[in-house]
């Protein structure tokens, strides 16, 4: 029977550490600084946990004594990053029993000189260990399905290279058919396996001079791939390679830590290991570091007919990126505060529709004399900078965030004192530090809870209930302006508003610093269009225009429909008013409209896609007749 595949889309975090020079001085320097690779990988990927909750993994380049090549050891587990995720902890793992035959496990591990790590978030199907990353691969025949998919942890060794991937391929099914024309059968339903197979096929069978073999393989893969991808590869030769799609959908940054190069999804991971942020990997660039720490950059030409321009994901500065990361040259918290500031006039206008007296009180407010009984409450964590920016622009009090806004305050103090800070930013930081705040928090996010948006359906509903704790003392009798990064399903907001009303709020006005989300994302973000509450305000022809290949909706038309979007969402959530941002305002304040030409992907807001989407790549919720994934027949190795 032919294998039928339901593809899983994913958005993830990647992190890679290059090989260090193998010299006595380098070893001594690293030992003194306690910078073992396993610790670097753990610290770097841990701070990217917000990008993926379903699985985590690491690949270690282990160099046994006297060896000319690394023994790659890859460990993957379902769930969060394990605090004990180090090579010395592998010995007790049941899934690594075959390694015990070496008798001396220290011989197998050896000197760890480089590696990569991954956290994964997927949008459909069940958690299977074979889909976790980094994904190991060989230059020769492709690997068969492992015998460990029922384990929650899987450890393997002896492969030729491993890959950590972030993004989504829009031509996945076309590539499966093309690669399968000679009998190849995928053993998973994730894009990463397609990329490894394309790289494997591009590696020359005979050693050639010039470019490294792994670069030839990656160039071969990039000529075939369409969609969003940022990839980090580590090979048994000690090579670290990062490459990014031609339109720059997903981020990939470069850092330097003494003799090592670091590749990561966000600069917050560089900060975690004290690495200096050098630059972003350019769209279409292949960044290569050999086993002696020497770096080289290769540019791959765009295939003929490939879209031009840039398509940075607009949801990175809105939601995904950590507020302490740097995107397009500025910290994310700065962008988000500007989003909130820019919405202040619209918020007042929308409040005036239901409570003109309250709106006038806010218009007359100033930071020295904020109006009594009016409180801006940011939804932690990604809504905090937006709420601070809105409160600053309105001149009203903002609810204190005891833990989440600490790093923002520290950054602002540093900016206010530094002579290198541009005058405009320095004044912004000083104004921010003198804002009126409550003595106690109004909305608290409980410790240990995770982002509900990137969780699978069942746990997500339970997570919303237990995630937030309210303080009635700061809420009772007050007019609440609740600020969040976005409203997609409306589930979180509906339940939050009910909690605020139960706590005695006089009114609850909601602000979304993202425009209405109307269409599915095929670039690696989980959004089921059937669940998008704002979409119900559209006519049938407008909904059809949001489908792949139908052209999408004009941003100006979408802006003109905002009153209807806000009415629908207001009725659904029970808010007193709803205020949305719009696409031009968002692009301008995210630094993605530098010369009047958008440099961002807004397809989830307009339905306008840069690529032709595979018909079979349409998510299963858009094609209910598609059968579920079936397991392939196992093949045993000879």
C-alpha positions as CSV (number, residue, x, y, z in Angstrom):
1,X,0.0,0.0,0.0
2,X,1.3,3.5,-0.8
3,X,2.2,5.6,2.2
4,X,-0.1,8.6,2.7
5,X,1.5,11.5,4.5
6,X,-0.2,14.2,6.5
7,X,2.5,16.8,6.8
8,X,3.4,18.5,10.0
9,X,4.2,22.2,10.0
10,X,6.5,23.6,12.6
11,X,8.2,26.7,14.0
12,X,11.2,26.0,16.1
13,X,14.4,27.3,17.7
14,X,17.9,26.3,16.5
15,X,21.3,26.7,18.0
16,X,24.8,25.7,16.9
17,X,28.3,25.9,18.2
18,X,31.3,25.6,15.9
19,X,34.4,23.5,16.3
20,X,37.2,25.2,18.2
21,X,40.8,25.2,17.2
22,X,42.4,22.1,18.7
23,X,45.3,23.8,20.4
24,X,46.6,23.7,24.0
25,X,45.9,27.4,24.4
26,X,42.3,27.0,23.2
27,X,41.7,24.0,25.5
28,X,43.2,25.9,28.5
29,X,41.2,29.1,27.8
30,X,38.0,27.1,27.5
31,X,38.6,25.1,30.6
32,X,39.3,28.2,32.7
33,X,36.1,29.8,31.5
34,X,34.1,26.6,32.2
35,X,32.7,26.8,28.6
36,X,32.2,23.2,27.8
37,X,30.2,22.7,24.6
38,X,27.5,20.7,26.3
39,X,26.9,23.6,28.7
40,X,26.9,26.1,25.8
41,X,24.3,24.1,23.9
42,X,22.1,23.7,27.0
43,X,22.2,27.3,28.0
44,X,21.7,28.5,24.4
45,X,18.7,26.3,23.6
46,X,17.1,26.7,27.0
47,X,16.4,30.4,26.4
48,X,14.8,29.5,23.1
49,X,12.2,27.3,24.8
50,X,9.5,29.9,24.1
51,X,9.8,28.8,20.4
52,X,9.0,25.2,20.9
53,X,7.5,23.0,23.7
54,X,6.9,19.6,22.1
55,X,10.4,18.2,21.8
56,X,14.1,19.1,22.3
57,X,17.4,17.6,21.2
58,X,21.1,18.1,20.9
59,X,23.9,16.7,18.7
60,X,27.4,16.5,20.2
61,X,30.6,16.3,18.1
62,X,32.5,13.9,20.2
63,X,36.2,13.3,19.3
64,X,37.6,10.1,20.9
65,X,41.3,10.2,21.6
66,X,43.4,10.1,18.4
67,X,40.3,10.2,16.1
68,X,40.4,12.2,12.9
69,X,36.6,12.5,12.7
70,X,33.9,13.2,15.3
71,X,31.5,10.5,16.5
72,X,28.2,12.4,16.4
73,X,25.9,11.6,19.3
74,X,22.3,12.9,19.0
75,X,19.9,12.8,21.9
76,X,16.2,13.7,21.4
77,X,13.4,13.8,23.9
78,X,9.7,14.6,23.9
79,X,8.9,17.6,26.1
80,X,11.0,20.5,27.4
81,X,14.7,20.9,27.5
82,X,16.1,18.7,30.2
83,X,18.2,20.5,32.8
84,X,20.5,17.4,33.0
85,X,20.9,17.3,29.2
86,X,24.6,16.6,29.1
87,X,26.7,13.8,27.6
88,X,27.6,12.4,31.0
89,X,23.8,11.8,31.7
90,X,23.4,9.6,28.6
91,X,24.5,6.4,30.2
92,X,21.3,5.9,32.1
93,X,19.0,6.4,29.1
94,X,17.2,3.1,28.2
95,X,17.1,4.1,24.5
96,X,21.0,4.2,24.4
97,X,21.5,0.6,25.4
98,X,23.4,-0.2,22.2
99,X,26.1,2.2,23.3
100,X,26.8,0.1,26.4
101,X,28.5,-2.5,24.2
102,X,31.4,-0.1,23.9
103,X,32.2,-0.9,27.6
104,X,33.8,2.4,28.1
105,X,31.3,5.1,27.6
106,X,33.9,7.9,28.0
107,X,35.7,6.5,25.0
108,X,32.5,7.0,22.9
109,X,31.9,10.5,24.2
110,X,35.5,11.7,24.1
111,X,36.3,15.4,23.7
112,X,33.1,17.4,22.8
113,X,34.2,20.2,20.5
114,X,31.0,21.4,18.7
115,X,27.4,20.6,18.1
116,X,23.8,21.8,17.7
117,X,20.5,21.9,19.5
118,X,16.8,22.3,18.7
119,X,13.4,22.9,20.3
120,X,10.3,22.1,18.3
121,X,6.7,23.2,18.0
122,X,4.4,21.4,15.6
123,X,0.9,22.0,14.6
124,X,-0.8,18.7,13.9
125,X,-0.5,15.0,14.7
126,X,0.8,13.3,17.8
127,X,4.3,13.6,19.2
128,X,6.6,11.0,17.7
129,X,10.3,10.8,18.7
130,X,11.4,10.2,15.1
131,X,10.0,13.7,14.2
132,X,12.1,15.3,16.9
133,X,15.3,17.1,16.0
134,X,18.3,17.4,15.4
135,X,17.7,14.8,12.7
136,X,20.7,12.5,12.1
137,X,21.5,11.5,8.6
138,X,24.2,9.6,6.6
139,X,25.9,10.4,3.3
140,X,25.3,6.9,2.0
141,X,21.9,5.1,2.0
142,X,19.1,6.9,3.8
143,X,18.3,5.6,7.3
144,X,15.3,3.4,8.0
145,X,12.6,4.2,10.6
146,X,14.0,3.7,14.1
147,X,12.6,1.1,16.5
148,X,12.2,3.7,19.2
149,X,9.2,5.8,18.2
150,X,7.4,4.6,21.4
151,X,10.2,6.0,23.6
152,X,10.1,9.5,25.0
153,X,13.9,9.7,24.7
154,X,16.0,8.5,21.8
155,X,19.8,8.6,21.6
156,X,21.8,7.6,18.5
157,X,25.5,7.8,17.5
158,X,27.7,7.2,14.5
159,X,25.9,9.3,11.8
160,X,27.6,11.6,9.3
161,X,25.7,14.8,9.9
162,X,22.7,16.2,11.8
163,X,20.2,19.0,11.0
164,X,18.2,21.5,13.1
165,X,15.5,23.2,11.0
166,X,13.0,26.1,11.6
167,X,10.3,26.8,9.0
168,X,8.0,25.1,6.5
169,X,8.4,23.9,2.9
170,X,5.6,24.8,0.6
171,X,6.6,22.2,-2.0
172,X,7.0,19.3,0.4
173,X,4.6,16.9,-1.3
174,X,6.0,17.7,-4.7
175,X,9.5,16.9,-3.4
176,X,8.3,13.7,-1.8
177,X,6.9,12.5,-5.1
178,X,10.1,13.5,-6.9
179,X,12.4,11.9,-4.5
180,X,10.2,8.8,-4.3
181,X,10.2,8.2,-8.0
182,X,13.2,5.9,-7.5
183,X,11.8,4.0,-4.6
184,X,12.7,6.3,-1.7
185,X,10.2,6.3,1.1
186,X,10.1,8.9,3.9
187,X,10.3,7.6,7.4
188,X,8.8,10.7,9.0
189,X,6.3,13.4,8.0
190,X,8.5,16.5,8.6
191,X,10.4,18.8,6.2
192,X,13.7,18.1,7.9
193,X,13.9,14.6,6.3
194,X,13.4,16.1,2.8
195,X,16.2,18.6,3.4
196,X,18.6,15.8,4.6
197,X,17.8,13.7,1.6
198,X,18.4,16.5,-0.8
199,X,21.7,17.3,0.9
200,X,22.7,13.7,0.8
201,X,22.0,13.4,-2.9
202,X,24.0,16.5,-3.6
203,X,27.1,15.2,-1.9
204,X,29.7,14.1,-4.5
205,X,30.4,10.4,-4.4
206,X,34.0,11.0,-5.1
207,X,36.0,13.6,-3.2
208,X,36.4,16.8,-5.3
209,X,38.5,19.9,-4.9
210,X,37.1,23.4,-4.4
211,X,34.0,23.8,-2.2
212,X,33.5,21.5,0.8
213,X,31.3,18.5,0.0
214,X,28.6,19.7,2.5
215,X,28.3,23.0,0.7
216,X,27.7,21.2,-2.6
217,X,25.0,19.2,-0.9
218,X,23.3,22.3,0.6
219,X,23.4,24.2,-2.7
220,X,21.8,21.2,-4.4
221,X,19.0,21.3,-1.7
222,X,18.5,25.1,-1.9
223,X,17.8,24.8,-5.7
224,X,14.9,22.5,-4.9
225,X,13.4,24.0,-1.7
226,X,10.6,26.5,-1.6
227,X,9.1,28.1,1.5
228,X,10.6,29.3,4.8
229,X,13.7,27.7,6.3
230,X,16.6,28.5,8.6
231,X,18.8,25.5,9.0
232,X,21.9,24.6,11.0
233,X,24.0,21.6,10.1
234,X,26.9,19.9,12.0
235,X,29.0,17.2,10.3
236,X,31.3,14.4,11.5
237,X,34.2,16.4,10.0
238,X,33.5,19.1,12.6
239,X,31.9,21.6,10.2
240,X,29.1,23.9,11.3
241,X,26.9,25.3,8.5
242,X,23.9,27.7,8.6
243,X,21.8,28.6,5.7
244,X,18.6,30.6,5.2
245,X,15.9,30.8,2.5
246,X,16.1,33.5,-0.2
247,X,13.3,35.6,1.2
248,X,14.4,35.6,4.8
249,X,11.2,34.3,6.4
250,X,12.8,32.8,9.5
251,X,15.6,34.5,11.5
252,X,19.1,33.2,11.9
253,X,21.8,35.2,13.6
254,X,25.6,34.9,13.9
255,X,27.6,35.4,17.1
256,X,31.2,35.0,18.2
257,X,32.5,33.5,21.5
258,X,36.3,33.6,21.6
259,X,37.4,31.0,19.0
260,X,33.9,29.8,18.3
261,X,31.1,30.9,16.0
262,X,27.6,30.6,17.2
263,X,24.4,30.3,15.1
264,X,21.0,30.8,16.7
265,X,17.4,31.7,15.9
266,X,17.5,34.8,18.2
267,X,20.2,37.0,19.8
268,X,18.8,36.2,23.2
269,X,20.6,32.8,22.8
270,X,23.8,34.6,22.1
271,X,23.4,36.6,25.3
272,X,22.8,33.5,27.3
273,X,26.3,32.2,26.4
274,X,28.0,35.6,26.5
275,X,28.6,35.6,22.7
276,X,28.8,38.8,20.8
277,X,26.2,39.4,18.1
278,X,28.1,39.8,14.8
279,X,25.2,40.0,12.2
280,X,22.2,38.3,10.8
281,X,22.8,35.5,8.2
282,X,21.7,37.0,4.9
283,X,18.7,35.5,3.0
284,X,20.2,33.0,0.5
285,X,23.5,32.9,2.3
286,X,25.4,29.7,3.4
287,X,27.7,30.4,6.3
288,X,30.4,27.7,6.7
289,X,32.8,27.1,9.6
290,X,35.4,24.4,9.2
291,X,36.9,22.2,12.0
292,X,39.6,24.7,12.8
293,X,37.2,27.6,13.4
294,X,37.8,29.3,10.0
295,X,34.6,30.8,8.5
296,X,33.6,31.4,4.9
297,X,30.4,32.7,3.3
298,X,28.8,31.3,0.1
299,X,25.9,32.8,-1.8
300,X,23.5,30.7,-3.7
301,X,21.8,32.2,-6.7
302,X,18.0,32.3,-6.7
303,X,16.5,29.7,-9.0
304,X,14.9,31.1,-12.2
305,X,11.5,32.5,-11.6
306,X,11.9,32.7,-7.9
307,X,10.1,35.6,-6.1
308,X,12.3,38.7,-5.4
309,X,12.4,40.9,-2.3
310,X,12.3,40.0,1.3
311,X,9.5,38.3,3.3
312,X,10.5,38.6,7.0
313,X,7.8,37.0,9.2
314,X,5.7,39.8,10.7
315,X,4.8,37.6,13.7
316,X,8.5,37.5,14.8
317,X,8.5,41.1,16.3
318,X,4.9,40.8,17.3
319,X,4.9,37.5,19.1
320,X,7.6,34.8,18.6
321,X,10.8,36.7,19.3
322,X,11.8,37.2,22.9
323,X,11.4,40.9,23.9
324,X,15.1,41.0,24.7
325,X,16.2,39.8,21.3
326,X,17.4,42.1,18.5
327,X,15.5,42.2,15.2
328,X,16.5,44.5,12.3
329,X,19.0,46.3,14.5
330,X,16.7,47.1,17.5
331,X,15.5,45.3,20.5
332,X,12.1,43.7,20.2
333,X,10.8,45.4,23.3
334,X,11.4,48.8,21.6
335,X,9.4,47.8,18.6
336,X,6.6,46.5,20.8
337,X,6.4,49.7,22.9
338,X,6.2,51.7,19.7
339,X,3.3,49.5,18.5
340,X,1.5,50.4,21.7
341,X,2.2,54.1,21.5
342,X,1.0,54.3,17.9
343,X,-2.4,52.8,18.8
344,X,-3.3,55.4,21.5
345,X,-5.5,57.6,19.4
346,X,-7.5,54.7,18.1
347,X,-8.0,53.3,21.5
348,X,-9.5,56.5,22.8
349,X,-11.8,56.8,19.7
350,X,-13.1,53.2,20.3
351,X,-13.6,53.8,24.0
352,X,-15.6,56.9,23.1
353,X,-18.1,54.8,21.2
354,X,-19.3,53.2,24.4
355,X,-18.1,55.5,27.2
356,X,-17.4,59.1,26.0
357,X,-16.9,60.4,29.5
358,X,-14.1,57.9,30.1
359,X,-12.6,58.7,26.7
360,X,-12.5,62.4,27.6
361,X,-10.9,61.7,31.0
362,X,-8.1,59.8,29.2
363,X,-7.7,62.6,26.6
364,X,-7.2,65.1,29.4
365,X,-4.7,62.9,31.2
366,X,-1.0,63.6,31.6
367,X,1.8,61.4,33.2
368,X,2.1,63.7,36.2
369,X,-1.7,63.4,37.0
370,X,-3.0,60.1,35.6
371,X,-6.8,59.6,35.8
372,X,-8.0,57.7,38.8
373,X,-9.7,54.3,38.1
374,X,-8.1,53.7,34.7
375,X,-5.5,51.0,34.4
376,X,-3.6,49.6,31.4
377,X,-3.0,45.8,32.0
378,X,-0.5,44.1,29.6
379,X,-1.0,40.4,29.1
380,X,2.3,38.7,30.0
381,X,4.6,38.1,28.5
382,X,4.7,39.2,24.9
383,X,2.0,41.9,25.6
384,X,4.1,43.7,28.2
385,X,6.1,46.2,26.1
386,X,3.0,47.1,24.0
387,X,1.0,47.8,27.2
388,X,3.9,49.9,28.5
389,X,4.0,51.9,25.3
390,X,0.2,52.4,25.2
391,X,0.1,53.6,28.9
392,X,3.0,56.0,28.2
393,X,1.2,57.5,25.2
394,X,-2.2,57.7,27.0
395,X,-0.7,59.1,30.3
396,X,-2.4,56.5,32.4
397,X,-1.2,54.1,35.0
398,X,0.2,50.7,33.9
399,X,0.0,47.5,36.0
400,X,3.2,46.4,37.5
401,X,4.8,43.2,36.2
402,X,7.0,41.8,39.0
403,X,9.2,39.5,37.0
404,X,8.6,39.9,33.2
405,X,9.3,43.6,32.9
406,X,12.5,43.5,34.9
407,X,14.8,43.0,31.9
408,X,12.9,45.8,30.1
409,X,13.6,48.2,33.0
410,X,17.2,47.1,33.1
411,X,17.6,47.8,29.3
412,X,15.9,51.2,29.7
413,X,18.2,52.2,32.5
414,X,21.2,51.2,30.4
415,X,19.9,53.2,27.4
416,X,19.1,56.2,29.5
417,X,22.7,56.4,30.9
418,X,24.7,55.4,27.8
419,X,26.3,58.2,25.8
420,X,26.2,55.8,22.7
421,X,22.4,55.7,22.8
422,X,20.8,57.9,20.1
423,X,19.1,61.0,21.7
424,X,15.6,59.9,20.6
425,X,16.0,56.5,22.3
426,X,17.7,58.0,25.4
427,X,14.7,60.3,25.9
428,X,12.3,57.4,25.3
429,X,14.0,55.4,28.0
430,X,14.0,58.3,30.5
431,X,10.2,58.8,29.9
432,X,9.6,55.1,30.3
433,X,11.4,55.0,33.7
434,X,9.2,57.8,35.1
435,X,5.8,56.2,34.2
436,X,3.2,55.8,36.9
437,X,2.8,52.1,37.9
438,X,0.7,50.3,40.5
439,X,2.1,49.1,43.8
440,X,1.0,45.5,43.1
441,X,0.5,43.5,39.9
442,X,-3.0,43.2,38.5
443,X,-2.5,40.1,36.2
444,X,0.1,37.5,37.1
445,X,1.3,34.7,34.9
446,X,1.9,31.6,37.1
447,X,5.4,30.2,37.1
448,X,5.9,27.1,35.0
449,X,3.1,27.8,32.6
450,X,3.9,27.8,28.9
451,X,2.7,29.7,25.8
452,X,-0.8,28.4,25.0
453,X,-0.7,29.4,21.3
454,X,2.1,26.9,20.5
455,X,0.5,24.1,22.4
456,X,-1.6,21.3,20.9
457,X,-5.3,21.6,21.2
458,X,-6.2,19.7,24.3
459,X,-3.5,21.0,26.7
460,X,-4.0,24.6,25.3
461,X,-7.5,24.9,26.7
462,X,-6.4,23.6,30.1
463,X,-3.4,25.9,30.1
464,X,-5.5,29.0,29.7
465,X,-7.5,28.2,32.8
466,X,-4.5,27.7,35.1
467,X,-2.0,30.2,33.5
468,X,-3.3,33.6,34.8
469,X,-3.9,34.8,38.3
470,X,-5.7,38.1,39.0
471,X,-5.4,40.5,41.9
472,X,-8.9,41.9,42.7
473,X,-7.4,44.6,44.9
474,X,-5.9,46.4,41.8
475,X,-8.9,45.6,39.5
476,X,-12.1,46.2,41.5
477,X,-14.0,49.3,40.3
478,X,-11.4,50.2,37.6
479,X,-11.7,50.7,33.9
480,X,-9.3,48.1,32.4
481,X,-7.4,48.5,29.1
482,X,-6.2,45.0,28.4
483,X,-3.3,44.8,25.9
484,X,-2.3,41.7,24.1
485,X,0.0,41.0,21.1
486,X,-2.8,39.5,19.0
487,X,-6.3,38.0,19.0
488,X,-6.6,34.8,16.8
489,X,-9.0,32.4,18.3
490,X,-10.4,34.7,21.0
491,X,-10.3,31.9,23.5
492,X,-7.7,33.4,25.8
493,X,-9.2,36.9,25.7
494,X,-12.8,35.6,26.3
495,X,-11.7,33.8,29.5
496,X,-9.5,36.7,30.6
497,X,-12.3,39.2,30.3
498,X,-14.6,37.0,32.3
499,X,-12.0,36.8,35.0
500,X,-11.6,40.6,35.1
501,X,-15.4,41.1,35.4
502,X,-15.6,38.5,38.2
503,X,-12.8,40.5,39.9
504,X,-15.0,43.7,39.8
505,X,-13.7,45.6,36.7
506,X,-16.0,48.5,35.8
507,X,-15.2,47.9,32.1
508,X,-12.7,46.0,30.0
509,X,-11.4,47.5,26.7
510,X,-9.2,45.2,24.7
511,X,-6.2,46.2,22.4
512,X,-4.5,43.9,19.9
513,X,-1.2,45.3,18.6
514,X,-1.5,42.9,15.6
515,X,-4.1,43.4,12.8
516,X,-6.8,40.8,12.4
517,X,-5.4,37.3,11.6
518,X,-7.5,36.0,8.6
519,X,-5.6,33.3,6.7
520,X,-3.6,30.2,7.2
521,X,0.2,30.4,7.4
522,X,2.2,28.0,5.2
523,X,5.6,29.3,6.5
524,X,5.7,27.4,9.8
525,X,3.1,29.1,12.1
526,X,0.2,27.1,13.5
527,X,-3.0,28.9,12.7
528,X,-6.2,27.1,11.7
529,X,-8.2,29.6,9.6
530,X,-11.5,27.9,10.7
531,X,-10.7,29.1,14.3
532,X,-9.9,32.7,13.4
533,X,-12.7,34.7,15.0
534,X,-12.3,37.9,12.9
535,X,-12.7,35.9,9.6
536,X,-16.4,35.5,10.3
537,X,-16.9,39.2,9.4
538,X,-15.9,38.6,5.8
539,X,-18.2,37.8,2.9
540,X,-18.0,34.5,1.0
541,X,-16.1,36.1,-2.0
542,X,-13.6,37.7,0.4
543,X,-13.1,34.4,2.2
544,X,-12.4,32.7,-1.1
545,X,-9.8,35.3,-1.9
546,X,-7.8,34.3,1.2
547,X,-7.2,30.8,-0.2
548,X,-3.8,30.0,-1.7
549,X,-3.6,31.1,-5.3
550,X,-6.7,33.4,-5.1
551,X,-4.7,36.7,-4.7
552,X,-5.6,37.6,-1.2
553,X,-7.2,40.9,0.1
554,X,-5.8,44.4,-0.3
555,X,-4.5,45.8,3.0
556,X,-6.5,49.0,2.5
557,X,-9.7,46.9,2.2
558,X,-8.8,45.1,5.3
559,X,-8.3,48.4,7.2
560,X,-11.8,49.6,6.0
561,X,-13.3,46.4,7.5
562,X,-11.8,47.0,11.0
563,X,-15.1,48.3,12.5
564,X,-16.8,45.1,11.5
565,X,-13.9,42.9,12.7
566,X,-14.0,44.8,16.0
567,X,-17.8,44.4,16.4
568,X,-17.6,40.6,15.8
569,X,-14.7,40.1,18.2
570,X,-16.3,42.4,20.8
571,X,-19.5,40.2,20.8
572,X,-17.5,37.0,20.9
573,X,-15.2,38.0,23.8
574,X,-17.6,40.2,25.8
575,X,-15.3,43.2,25.8
576,X,-16.6,46.8,26.0
577,X,-14.5,47.7,23.0
578,X,-11.9,46.2,20.7
579,X,-9.0,48.0,19.0
580,X,-6.9,46.4,16.2
581,X,-3.7,47.7,14.7
582,X,-3.4,47.8,10.9
583,X,-0.8,46.5,8.5
584,X,0.8,49.8,7.3
585,X,1.2,51.0,10.9
586,X,2.7,47.7,12.0
587,X,5.2,47.6,9.1
588,X,6.3,51.1,9.8
589,X,7.0,50.7,13.5
590,X,8.6,47.3,13.0
591,X,11.2,48.8,10.7
592,X,10.0,46.7,7.8
593,X,8.9,49.6,5.5
594,X,12.2,51.5,5.2
595,X,11.7,52.8,1.6
596,X,8.0,52.4,1.2
597,X,8.4,48.8,0.0
598,X,7.2,46.1,2.5
599,X,9.9,43.8,3.5
600,X,7.7,41.4,5.5
601,X,5.4,38.5,5.0
602,X,1.8,39.4,6.0
603,X,0.1,36.5,4.3
604,X,-1.7,35.5,7.5
605,X,-3.4,38.9,7.5
606,X,-4.0,39.3,3.7
607,X,-4.0,35.8,2.1
608,X,-1.3,36.9,-0.4
609,X,1.4,34.3,-0.7
610,X,4.8,34.6,-2.3
611,X,4.7,30.9,-3.5
612,X,2.3,28.6,-5.2
613,X,1.2,26.3,-2.4
614,X,1.2,22.6,-3.0
615,X,-2.4,21.5,-3.1
616,X,-1.5,18.6,-0.7
617,X,0.4,21.1,1.5
618,X,-2.9,22.6,2.5
619,X,-3.3,21.7,6.2
620,X,-5.5,18.7,6.9
621,X,-8.1,21.0,8.6
622,X,-8.7,22.5,5.1
623,X,-9.0,19.1,3.5
624,X,-11.0,16.8,5.8
625,X,-11.2,14.1,3.2
626,X,-7.4,13.5,3.4
627,X,-6.7,10.3,5.2
628,X,-4.5,10.1,8.2
629,X,-0.8,9.2,8.3
630,X,-0.2,5.5,7.9
631,X,3.0,3.7,9.1
632,X,5.3,2.3,6.4
633,X,6.3,-1.3,6.4
634,X,9.5,-1.7,8.3
635,X,12.7,-2.7,6.5
636,X,15.5,-4.4,8.3
637,X,19.1,-3.5,7.7
638,X,21.2,-6.3,6.1
